[in-house]
Amino acid sequence: MQRLADKLIDLRVFADEAGKMNLSLVDVRGAALIVSQFTLFADMSRGRRPSLLKAGDPARAEYFYEAFVQRFRERGIGTQTGSFGAVMHVSIENDGPVTLVLSSDDWATRV
């Protein structure tokens, strides 16, 4: 969780003065809203109804969620959260046509 949180915090996805995606959450002194979303584990490979059979144990998921949130706070990022396991209505305003998909699978580093 720490590595994935650090990846998100340090991603250069905010525009600099030239309009290029070159600044991180830290650079822009941004904040984060972190909301749990267990349905990301839904398997939709068959039929018309998502299967949640492969979703993880809720107690384990909450542990990872809290660890993820804690890392943002340790890094000094203002962080708000949703209520784990609750039905929530969240509104956002996207700025730009960018969608990123991140994974916790192993990735090579080029540091």
URVENTA-V127406 format. One record per residue. N is the residue number from 1. D_LAST is the distance of its C-alpha to the last C-alpha in whole Angstrom. Layout:
n=<N | N>
d_last=<D_LAST | D_LAST>
This chain:
n=<1 | 2 | 3 | 4 | 5 | 6 | 7 | 8 | 9 | 10 | 11 | 12 | 13 | 14 | 15 | 16 | 17 | 18 | 19 | 20 | 21 | 22 | 23 | 24 | 25 | 26 | 27 | 28 | 29 | 30 | 31 | 32 | 33 | 34 | 35 | 36 | 37 | 38 | 39 | 40 | 41 | 42 | 43 | 44 | 45 | 46 | 47 | 48 | 49 | 50 | 51 | 52 | 53 | 54 | 55 | 56 | 57 | 58 | 59 | 60 | 61 | 62 | 63 | 64 | 65 | 66 | 67 | 68 | 69 | 70 | 71 | 72 | 73 | 74 | 75 | 76 | 77 | 78 | 79 | 80 | 81 | 82 | 83 | 84 | 85 | 86 | 87 | 88 | 89 | 90 | 91 | 92 | 93 | 94 | 95 | 96 | 97 | 98 | 99 | 100 | 101 | 102 | 103 | 104 | 105 | 106 | 107 | 108 | 109 | 110 | 111>
d_last=<19 | 17 | 14 | 16 | 17 | 14 | 13 | 16 | 16 | 13 | 14 | 15 | 18 | 21 | 22 | 22 | 25 | 25 | 25 | 21 | 19 | 17 | 17 | 16 | 19 | 18 | 19 | 22 | 23 | 24 | 25 | 25 | 28 | 27 | 30 | 30 | 31 | 32 | 33 | 30 | 31 | 34 | 35 | 36 | 37 | 40 | 43 | 43 | 42 | 39 | 39 | 37 | 38 | 34 | 33 | 32 | 34 | 35 | 34 | 31 | 30 | 31 | 29 | 26 | 27 | 28 | 24 | 22 | 25 | 24 | 21 | 21 | 24 | 22 | 19 | 23 | 23 | 26 | 27 | 30 | 31 | 33 | 36 | 34 | 37 | 39 | 40 | 39 | 39 | 36 | 36 | 33 | 33 | 30 | 29 | 28 | 28 | 25 | 24 | 21 | 21 | 18 | 19 | 18 | 18 | 15 | 12 | 9 | 6 | 4 | 0>
